[in-house]
Amino acid sequence: MMAGKGHIAIFGIKYFPSRGGTSRVVESLLRYLKDEYTITIYCYEHPRATVNIPGVNTVTFPEPKVKNFGVFYYFLKCLIHVLTKGNYDLVHVHKTEAAYFAPFIRLRFPTIITSHEIPYKNNKWSWFAKIYFHLAEWLFMHVSGVRTSISKTQCDYYEKKYRKPVLYISNGIEKPSIATDPDINLFLNKNQIKDDFIFFAARRIIPIKGCHHLIAALHQINYKGQVIIAGDTDQIKQYTTQLIESSRGLDLKFIGYIDAPPLLNALIKRATLFIFPSEIEGMSMMLLEVAMLGTPIICSDIPQNKIILNDEHVLFFQSKNPHDLANKLKYAFENKALMQAAAANATDFVSKNYSIESVVSKYINLYNRHITPKRTHEYTKL
């Protein structure tokens, strides 16, 4: 299939280049889909947006200063452009919060919408926001077009709740790029990071990511080694303050959000253990990436994790239970060879079962089933 056979618009993404989460998932897909279709993505203005992935077109709007209503207004501007200037064969909407706009997009174009999470299960949101997300989910299930989800547990949840199927297409993982030794050594020296460290990383440091469970567990075993926490700590400042206060007595460093994937991957690879204590997930790209890098993992036993990996790949602890996590940490320290063997199993399993190529193939098949017949006139120049 040659590029240009169909023109696909990507709606619902904010950050391009990616800042993690859904935008990272989509960015990985576009590196491959651009060779099969003409791709246009709607995103926030960024100096590198137009050159981020050569061959991917962009329609950009300023990032709103007000987060909540500002995001809705940004999506509204994207919608107006889609309806008045878009000339697409199919529009792929990402995230259920964008489902408010999908019914209007369907007036002109075949529409696929993908759920990446169930946001109202995240306690960071107010009651009003949760109502907003509940309504978005209803629209996703009833009037938004062809429905997919990156999580098997979410598909099961939707089918049980609404008696309607949602197609499961998992996230896919690329071979991770890793920073060079001089670059990573410079970063380690600058941040006074030792060679032997435990690592925790998330796009946002918020309660559902479970960092507080890790800190509590480390205190229980009187851990003296170094612990590195990477992620944006500005999301819920009160929570960050609590983490800092509770970490007193530990050799723990907050190093902020690492926006360069090669650098983050190099840190993961250098870590002796990666701790993933999330209370809620969709389908974690972070978990897949750590597995690909071969670092031993201790993670929570939530269904979203256990459906990806099993006991042959990672060491599970009971979610929200710092005491059980403390016991698993002690086990990992005492059985390093077994942890390394499990990590090798995880790398092999993820590379065979969650490759980006297989996921892209599923999307291509889906697009080709729903794309409109190719128009004979040229695409509108954006």
C-alpha positions as CSV (number, residue, x, y, z in Angstrom):
1,M,0.0,0.0,0.0
2,M,1.4,3.4,-1.0
3,A,1.2,6.6,1.1
4,G,-1.7,8.7,0.0
5,K,-4.1,5.7,-0.5
6,G,-6.2,7.3,2.3
7,H,-6.0,10.5,4.3
8,I,-6.3,9.9,8.0
9,A,-6.8,12.7,10.6
10,I,-5.8,12.2,14.2
11,F,-8.0,14.1,16.7
12,G,-7.9,14.2,20.5
13,I,-4.1,14.5,20.9
14,K,-2.6,17.5,22.6
15,Y,1.2,17.0,22.6
16,F,3.2,16.4,19.5
17,P,6.1,15.8,20.2
18,S,4.9,13.5,22.9
19,R,4.9,14.2,26.6
20,G,4.1,10.7,27.5
21,G,0.8,8.9,27.9
22,T,-1.6,8.7,25.0
23,S,0.5,11.1,22.9
24,R,3.4,8.6,23.1
25,V,1.2,5.8,22.0
26,V,-0.1,7.7,19.0
27,E,3.4,9.0,18.1
28,S,4.7,5.4,18.0
29,L,1.9,4.4,15.7
30,L,2.3,7.3,13.3
31,R,6.0,6.5,12.6
32,Y,4.6,3.4,10.8
33,L,1.2,4.6,9.6
34,K,2.7,7.5,7.7
35,D,4.2,5.1,5.2
36,E,0.7,3.7,4.5
37,Y,-1.5,6.8,4.5
38,T,-1.4,10.5,4.4
39,I,-1.6,11.5,8.0
40,T,-2.7,14.9,9.6
41,I,-2.6,15.3,13.4
42,Y,-4.3,18.0,15.4
43,C,-2.1,19.2,18.3
44,Y,-0.8,22.1,20.4
45,E,1.7,24.5,18.8
46,H,5.3,23.4,19.4
47,P,8.5,24.5,17.7
48,R,9.2,20.9,16.6
49,A,5.7,19.8,15.7
50,T,6.0,20.2,12.0
51,V,9.3,18.2,11.9
52,N,8.7,15.8,14.7
53,I,7.9,12.9,12.3
54,P,8.7,13.8,8.7
55,G,5.8,13.0,6.5
56,V,3.1,13.7,9.2
57,N,1.1,16.9,8.6
58,T,0.1,19.1,11.5
59,V,-2.8,21.5,12.3
60,T,-1.8,23.4,15.4
61,F,-3.5,25.6,17.9
62,P,-2.0,27.5,20.9
63,E,-1.9,25.5,24.2
64,P,-4.7,27.0,26.4
65,K,-3.6,28.7,29.6
66,V,-6.6,27.3,31.5
67,K,-6.4,23.6,31.6
68,N,-9.9,22.1,32.0
69,F,-12.2,24.3,29.9
70,G,-9.2,25.3,27.8
71,V,-8.8,21.8,26.6
72,F,-12.5,21.6,25.6
73,Y,-12.1,24.9,23.7
74,Y,-9.0,23.5,22.0
75,F,-10.9,20.4,20.9
76,L,-13.7,22.7,19.7
77,K,-11.3,24.6,17.5
78,C,-10.0,21.3,16.1
79,L,-13.6,20.3,15.4
80,I,-14.3,23.5,13.5
81,H,-11.2,22.9,11.3
82,V,-12.1,19.3,10.7
83,L,-15.6,20.2,9.6
84,T,-14.8,23.3,7.5
85,K,-11.4,22.6,6.1
86,G,-10.7,18.9,6.5
87,N,-10.7,16.6,3.5
88,Y,-10.2,13.2,5.1
89,D,-11.1,9.7,4.3
90,L,-11.3,8.8,8.0
91,V,-10.8,10.5,11.4
92,H,-9.3,8.6,14.3
93,V,-10.3,10.2,17.6
94,H,-8.2,9.3,20.7
95,K,-9.4,9.4,24.3
96,T,-13.0,9.2,25.6
97,E,-12.9,12.9,26.7
98,A,-12.9,13.8,23.0
99,A,-16.1,11.8,22.5
100,Y,-18.1,15.0,22.8
101,F,-16.9,15.9,19.3
102,A,-17.0,12.6,17.6
103,P,-20.8,12.7,16.7
104,F,-20.2,15.9,14.8
105,I,-17.1,14.5,13.0
106,R,-19.2,11.5,12.0
107,L,-21.5,13.9,10.0
108,R,-18.7,14.1,7.4
109,F,-16.2,11.3,7.9
110,P,-16.0,7.7,9.0
111,T,-14.9,7.8,12.6
112,I,-12.9,5.5,14.8
113,I,-12.5,6.4,18.5
114,T,-10.1,4.8,20.9
115,S,-10.4,4.7,24.7
116,H,-7.0,4.8,26.6
117,E,-8.3,5.0,30.1
118,I,-11.4,5.4,32.3
119,P,-10.6,8.8,33.8
120,Y,-13.5,9.1,36.3
121,K,-11.8,6.3,38.3
122,N,-8.9,8.7,39.0
123,N,-9.5,10.5,42.3
124,K,-7.6,13.5,41.1
125,W,-10.7,14.8,39.4
126,S,-13.5,16.7,41.0
127,W,-17.1,15.5,41.1
128,F,-18.0,17.8,38.2
129,A,-15.2,16.5,36.1
130,K,-16.2,12.9,36.8
131,I,-19.7,13.7,35.6
132,Y,-18.2,15.1,32.5
133,F,-16.2,11.9,31.9
134,H,-19.2,9.7,32.6
135,L,-21.2,11.5,29.9
136,A,-18.2,11.3,27.5
137,E,-18.1,7.6,28.1
138,W,-21.8,7.3,27.2
139,L,-21.2,9.2,24.0
140,F,-18.2,7.0,23.3
141,M,-20.4,3.9,23.6
142,H,-23.5,5.1,21.8
143,V,-22.8,7.8,19.1
144,S,-19.1,8.1,18.5
145,G,-18.4,5.6,15.6
146,V,-16.3,2.4,15.7
147,R,-15.0,1.8,19.2
148,T,-11.7,0.4,20.3
149,S,-9.7,0.3,23.5
150,I,-6.0,-0.3,24.3
151,S,-7.0,-2.3,27.4
152,K,-8.7,-5.8,27.5
153,T,-10.0,-5.1,31.0
154,Q,-11.6,-1.8,29.7
155,C,-13.2,-3.7,26.8
156,D,-14.7,-6.2,29.3
157,Y,-15.8,-3.3,31.6
158,Y,-17.6,-1.5,28.7
159,E,-19.3,-4.7,27.4
160,K,-20.6,-5.6,30.9
161,K,-21.8,-2.1,31.6
162,Y,-23.3,-1.2,28.2
163,R,-23.9,-4.6,26.6
164,K,-22.0,-3.4,23.6
165,P,-18.6,-4.7,22.3
166,V,-15.5,-2.6,22.1
167,L,-12.6,-3.9,19.9
168,Y,-9.4,-4.6,21.7
169,I,-6.2,-3.4,20.1
170,S,-3.3,-3.2,22.5
171,N,-0.5,-0.7,22.7
172,G,2.6,-1.7,20.8
173,I,6.2,-1.2,21.7
174,E,9.1,-0.2,19.5
175,K,12.7,-1.1,20.2
176,P,13.7,1.5,22.8
177,S,16.4,4.0,21.9
178,I,19.0,4.5,24.6
179,A,21.2,7.6,25.3
180,T,24.9,7.2,24.8
181,D,27.1,6.5,27.8
182,P,28.7,10.0,27.8
183,D,25.2,11.6,27.9
184,I,23.8,9.3,30.6
185,N,27.0,9.6,32.7
186,L,26.8,13.4,32.5
187,F,23.2,13.3,33.7
188,L,24.1,10.9,36.5
189,N,26.9,13.1,37.7
190,K,24.8,16.3,37.4
191,N,22.1,14.8,39.6
192,Q,24.4,12.9,41.9
193,I,22.9,9.6,41.0
194,K,24.8,6.5,42.1
195,D,25.2,3.4,40.0
196,D,23.1,1.2,42.2
197,F,19.6,2.7,42.5
198,I,15.9,1.8,42.5
199,F,13.8,3.6,40.0
200,F,10.2,4.9,39.9
201,A,9.0,6.9,36.8
202,A,5.6,8.2,35.7
203,R,4.5,11.0,33.4
204,R,2.7,12.6,36.4
205,I,3.4,12.1,40.0
206,I,-0.2,11.7,41.3
207,P,-1.7,9.4,43.9
208,I,-2.9,6.7,41.5
209,K,0.7,6.1,40.5
210,G,1.3,4.8,44.0
211,C,4.6,6.5,44.8
212,H,3.5,6.8,48.5
213,H,3.2,3.0,48.7
214,L,6.8,2.7,47.6
215,I,8.1,5.2,50.2
216,A,6.1,3.5,53.0
217,A,7.5,0.1,52.0
218,L,11.1,1.4,51.9
219,H,10.7,2.7,55.4
220,Q,9.5,-0.6,56.6
221,I,12.6,-2.4,55.4
222,N,14.9,0.6,56.5
223,Y,16.3,0.8,53.0
224,K,19.6,2.6,52.8
225,G,20.2,2.6,49.0
226,Q,19.4,5.3,46.6
227,V,15.9,5.8,45.1
228,I,15.2,7.9,42.1
229,I,11.7,9.3,41.3
230,A,11.2,10.7,37.8
231,G,8.0,12.6,36.8
232,D,6.1,15.8,36.8
233,T,5.6,16.9,40.5
234,D,3.5,20.0,39.7
235,Q,0.3,18.2,39.1
236,I,-0.9,18.0,42.7
237,K,1.5,20.1,44.8
238,Q,-0.1,19.0,48.1
239,Y,0.6,15.4,47.2
240,T,4.2,16.2,46.2
241,T,4.7,17.9,49.6
242,Q,3.4,14.8,51.4
243,L,5.8,12.6,49.4
244,I,8.8,14.8,50.2
245,E,7.9,14.9,53.9
246,S,7.3,11.2,54.1
247,S,10.6,10.4,52.3
248,R,12.7,12.0,55.1
249,G,15.3,9.5,56.2
250,L,15.6,7.9,52.8
251,D,18.2,8.6,50.1
252,L,15.5,9.6,47.7
253,K,15.8,12.1,44.8
254,F,13.0,13.7,42.7
255,I,14.5,14.5,39.3
256,G,11.5,15.8,37.5
257,Y,9.9,14.7,34.2
258,I,12.4,13.3,31.7
259,D,11.1,14.4,28.3
260,A,13.8,12.7,26.2
261,P,12.9,9.0,25.8
262,P,16.6,7.9,25.2
263,L,17.6,9.4,28.5
264,L,14.7,7.9,30.4
265,N,15.4,4.5,28.8
266,A,19.1,4.7,29.8
267,L,18.1,5.4,33.4
268,I,15.7,2.5,33.4
269,K,18.4,0.2,32.0
270,R,20.9,1.3,34.7
271,A,18.4,0.7,37.5
272,T,18.7,-2.4,39.6
273,L,14.9,-2.5,40.1
274,F,12.0,-0.7,38.6
275,I,9.0,-0.3,40.9
276,F,5.5,0.1,39.3
277,P,2.9,0.5,42.1
278,S,0.1,2.0,40.1
279,E,-3.4,1.6,41.5
280,I,-5.1,2.2,38.1
281,E,-3.9,1.9,34.6
282,G,-5.2,1.6,31.0
283,M,-2.5,-0.4,29.3
284,S,0.8,1.0,30.5
285,M,3.4,1.9,27.9
286,M,5.9,2.4,30.7
287,L,5.5,-1.2,31.9
288,L,6.0,-2.5,28.3
289,E,9.1,-0.3,27.8
290,V,10.7,-1.4,31.1
291,A,10.1,-5.0,30.2
292,M,11.8,-4.4,26.8
293,L,14.8,-2.9,28.4
294,G,15.4,-5.9,30.6
295,T,15.2,-4.3,34.0
296,P,13.7,-6.4,36.9
297,I,10.2,-5.2,37.8
298,I,8.1,-5.2,40.9
299,C,4.6,-4.1,40.1
300,S,1.1,-4.0,41.5
301,D,-1.3,-6.9,40.9
302,I,-4.0,-4.8,39.3
303,P,-5.8,-6.6,36.4
304,Q,-4.4,-4.1,33.8
305,N,-0.9,-5.3,34.7
306,K,-1.6,-9.0,35.1
307,I,-3.3,-9.2,31.7
308,I,0.0,-8.0,30.1
309,L,2.6,-9.9,32.1
310,N,2.6,-12.8,34.5
311,D,4.6,-14.3,37.4
312,E,7.3,-15.6,35.0
313,H,8.0,-12.0,34.0
314,V,7.6,-9.7,37.0
315,L,7.2,-9.9,40.8
316,F,3.7,-8.8,41.8
317,F,2.7,-7.3,45.1
318,Q,-0.8,-6.7,46.4
319,S,-2.0,-3.3,45.2
320,K,-2.2,-0.5,47.8
321,N,-0.4,-2.8,50.3
322,P,3.0,-1.3,51.4
323,H,3.7,-4.2,53.7
324,D,3.5,-6.7,50.9
325,L,5.6,-4.4,48.7
326,A,8.2,-4.3,51.5
327,N,8.3,-8.1,51.5
328,K,8.7,-8.3,47.7
329,L,11.5,-5.8,47.8
330,K,13.3,-7.9,50.4
331,Y,12.8,-11.0,48.2
332,A,14.1,-9.1,45.1
333,F,17.3,-8.1,46.9
334,E,17.9,-11.6,48.2
335,N,17.2,-13.3,44.8
336,K,18.8,-11.1,42.2
337,A,19.5,-14.0,39.8
338,L,15.9,-15.0,39.7
339,M,14.8,-11.4,39.2
340,Q,17.2,-11.1,36.2
341,A,15.9,-14.3,34.7
342,A,12.3,-13.0,35.0
343,A,13.4,-9.7,33.4
344,A,14.9,-11.7,30.4
345,N,11.6,-13.6,30.1
346,A,9.7,-10.3,30.1
347,T,11.8,-8.9,27.3
348,D,11.3,-12.0,25.2
349,F,7.6,-12.1,25.8
350,V,6.9,-8.4,25.1
351,S,9.0,-8.4,22.0
352,K,7.0,-11.4,20.6
353,N,3.5,-10.3,21.7
354,Y,3.4,-6.5,21.8
355,S,5.5,-5.4,18.8
356,I,4.5,-2.2,17.2
357,E,4.4,-3.8,13.8
358,S,1.6,-6.2,14.8
359,V,-0.4,-3.4,16.4
360,V,0.0,-1.2,13.3
361,S,-1.2,-4.1,11.1
362,K,-4.4,-4.3,13.1
363,Y,-5.0,-0.6,12.7
364,I,-4.4,-0.8,9.0
365,N,-6.9,-3.6,8.6
366,L,-9.4,-1.6,10.7
367,Y,-8.9,1.6,8.7
368,N,-9.2,-0.2,5.4
369,R,-12.5,-1.7,6.4
370,H,-14.0,1.7,7.3
371,I,-12.3,4.2,5.1
372,T,-14.4,5.8,2.4
373,P,-13.5,5.0,-1.3
374,K,-10.6,7.1,-2.4
375,R,-11.7,10.4,-3.8
376,T,-10.4,11.4,-7.2
377,H,-9.7,15.1,-6.4
378,E,-6.6,16.3,-4.6
379,Y,-6.6,16.7,-0.9
380,T,-7.1,20.2,0.5
381,K,-3.7,21.8,1.3
382,L,-3.6,22.5,5.0
